[in-house]
Amino acid sequence: MTRSTRRDTAHASTPDHHAGSVAKSVGDYAQVSIAARGFYALEFLLFDDAFLATDAPEYHCTLVQTISADIAATSQDILGNWTETYANKMRNPSPDSLYQSNEEVLQELFKALSAGLQFTSETRLGRPLGTFDRPRAKRAEARRSARSSKHVKLSLKALNELTVALSEADDVLSDKLDKGFKKALAKLSDLNDPTFASLLEPQTRIKVKVIQQSVDAVRAIVRAELGPSLSVAAGFNSLDGD
């Protein structure tokens, strides 16, 4: 969680702040900064030592319940939007719809795959890796709840499933990609460090670096072979910046 995220979450969880009343209403809480909402904010409240030592346990409990309910409401909205609208638009492209052709649908799915691999390599692995002289283990995703490595695993498994669907017309390429994902997952299973906390140790750093290289190898195949086979390119995504 970034410094600004900690600041916003701290404001939202301090009884003398105006968020005190907001925290009691799921509807009102939906209007607060995104930094104080979602699973990362909830993780901060549940696992950060400073928040667990708060002198306002009742308020803390209320805030946890409100954030949980807000997450549930957001998840339900996303699911409803997908099942009732978005999935149908992707399955049935037409000239007057959001997606006008099958090619545009493939482009969107390919972009999701590319962005997912990029985020896992550059953020989930790259941020804690930092540099050789200055690893940044505390920047690992979900480190407080000891899920950093697990998030990499879940991401790779989900992206592998998407890759299988996109490459089903080419058995050779599909098998090549599947082997690439399995190699990355196998390297990850050899790492006995769920939060990347021991990156100062050269052996651990090498292992995490090898995992990142394995993910990047899959990215290279996706870009050089899967994209052309689908006649699409990754295009820009939210990770590319301005």
N, C-alpha and C positions, 0 to 999 in steps of 0.2 A: 504494500500500500504506500502511496506517495506521501510526502510531507503534507501536501494540501489535503489529501484524503484523510489523514489523521486529524488535521485541524477541523475539517468539516464534521467528521464523525464525533470528535470530542465536543464540538458545539452542540451537536444533536443529542448528546448524552449527558449534558451538564444541567442539573435541575434549575439553576438560576438563569438559564438562557431562555429566550422566548420559545425555543423548540420544546420546552417542557409540556406545553399544552398540545402541541402538534403531535408529540409522540403517543398521545392517547387516542388518536384518530387515524385509522388507516387511510381514509380519504384525504385528510389534510397532509399526512406524511408523504403522500405521492407527489407533493409539490416541492419537497426539499431538494437540495442539491443531489445529483446522481452519486456524488462521492459518499453520501451518507445513506445510500440505499443498496440493496443487492447483497449477494453472498459475501463479498469482501468486507462490507461494513458489518455484516452479521458475524463473520469470522473474527473480526477485530474485537467485537463485544464479548464473544464467547471464549476467546483464547488469549487475548492480550493481558499480561499481568497487571498493567496499570488500570485497566477497566475492571478487571476482576476484583481489584482492591478498593473499588469505589465505596464511599461512605453513604451511598444512596441505593441500597440493594433493591428496594421496591421499584424505584424508578428504572433502574437498570433492567429489571425483569420485564417491566411494561414495555420498554423500548425494544427489547429482544422479541417480544411477542408481536409488536407492531411491525417491525421490520420483516419478521417471518411471514406475517399475513400479507404485507405488501409484496413480497417475493411470490407468494402463492397467487395473488391477484394478477401480477404481471405475467407469470407463467401461464395462467389460464387464458389471459388475453392473447398471448402469442400462439398458444395451441389453437384457440378458437379461430384466430385470423388465418392460421395455416390450413386447418381442416375445412373451414367454411368458404374461404376465398382464394388464398394464395396458391395452394396445391392445385386447385382446378385450373387456375390461369397458366400454371406451368405445364400441366398435362394437356391442355387444349389451347395452344397459341393460336391467335387469329389477328388479322390486320387491325382490328379495332380494340385489341386487348393490350394489357401491359407488356406481354411478350407476343411479338408478331410472327415468330417462326420458331421451328425446332432448334435452329441454329442459335437463336438468342437464349433459349432455355439452356442449351449446352454451354454457352458462354458463361451464364450465371453460375451453373454448377461447377464449371472448371475454375472460375474465379474463386469460389468458396473453397475448393480444394487447395488451390495455390496459396490463398491467404492463410488457410489453416496451417499448412506446412511452414509458411514463413513465420507465423506467430510462434509456433512451437520451437522453431530453430532460433529465432532472434530474441524472443521474449522469455519463453519458459526455460530455455537453456542458456541463451546468450546473456541475459541480464545477470544472473547469478555468476556466470563464468567471469564476467568483467574482463580484466586483463591478467596476464600471468603475475605481474607484480601486485595487482590489486583486485583480487576476486571479490565479488559482492554477494555473498551468500544470503544476506538479509533482504536482497531484492528478489529472491525466489518467490514465485507465485504460491500463495496459500501455505507459507512455511509455518505459520503459527499453529495450524491444524495438521501439520505434518503430511500434507497432500501434494507437495510440489512434484515429486516423481510420479505419483499416481495420476496427476493431471496430464503429464506427458504421455503416459501409457494410454489413458482413456482417449486422448486426442488422436494418437496414432491409430488406435483400433477403429475409431469412427471414420477417420480419413481413409483408412484402408478399405472399409466397406464402400465408401463413395467411389474410390478408385476402381474397385471391382465392377461396380455398376457402369462406370464410364468407359471401361476398357473391355467390356464383355464381347465386343465384336472381334477382338484380336487376342486369341489365346496366348500367343507367345509374349506379347506385351503385358497382358494381364498377369501372367506367371512371373514375369520379370519384376513387375511392380510389387507383387505380393511377397516375393523373396526379399525385396528391398525393405519393406515394412517389417517383415519378420526378423530381419537382421538387426534393425534398429531396436525392436522390442526385446530381442535376445540380449543385446548389449545393455539395455536398460535394466533387465532382470538381474544382471551381474552386479549392479550397483547397490550396495547395502547402505544407502544414505537417502532416506525419504525426503529430506529438506535441502540437500546439497550443502549441508553445514560444514563438511570437511574439505571444502575446495582448496583450502590452504595446503593440504597434503597433495604433493605432486601426483601420486597414484590415483587419487580421486579425480583430480583435474583432468588427467589423461582420459579416464573412463568417460567423464561427462563430455569431453571434447570429441571423443570417438562416437558417442551417441549423436551429438550434433552433426558430425560429418556424415553419419549414416542417414540422418534425416535430409541433409542437403543433397546426398546422392539420389534419394527418391525425388527430391524437388527437381534435380537436373533431368531425370528421366521424364518426369511429368511435363516439363517445359519443352524438352527437345523431341520427345516421341509421342506422348499422349496428346498434347495440344495439336500438332500437325495431323494426327490420325483423326481428330475430331473436327479439324479445319477451324480451330478457334485459338485465340491467344488469351493470356491471363488478363490483360488490360490493367487498369488502375484499381486499387482497392484502398480501404481506409488506412492501411499501414504505410502507404507510399508518401503521405504528407502532401504539401502543396506542390 
